[in-house]
Amino acid sequence: MSKDFKGKVLFVTINTDDDDHEKIMEFFGLKKEEVPAMRLIRLEEEMTKYKPEKTDFSEETVRAFVSGVLDGKIKVLFCLFLNAS
C-alpha cells in the first residue's frame, strides 16, 4: 500500500516499548496507553495532525484514512502555524 502513496506520505512505525521513543510519541500526540494507534502529520506552511476515527489497521481503513487526509475530507486534530524566520 505504501507504494500507492509514494511521494505523498511517509509511513513510520515506532517501538513504544523503547523509553527513548517517548519524545517521538509526544510529537505525534500519542500516549503509551493509546497504542497501537495511527496519526498523520502534514508539514507544510503549518504542522497539521490528523487522527482516524476508526482504530483498526485493516488495509481498507488505513487507505481510507490516508486518502481522506490527502483529499481534505478528514477533520484536523491539531494545527500549529510554523514561522519560517
Phi, psi and omega in degrees: 000326182299333177296327180293334182249014182303133181085353181244323185221140174250119180272131183229139172246148181234131174279101184284351176281346180271114182300336179292346183265007182301318179295323178296317179297320177301316180303320180277357179074034183247147172244150185305324181285353180264354184270151005288148182208169181226138174222155173231131180238131175253129178246099178230235175292336177224164175260118183241129181250141180233143178234129180289152176285324180271150183252359179276160184248031177294155180302320181299316181293314180296314180299317180295320179296308181298315178298320179297320177295312181297328180271358179077022183260353182259136181292139179287134176275319186201142179222131178232122179282132181264141179255119184284347183274000000 
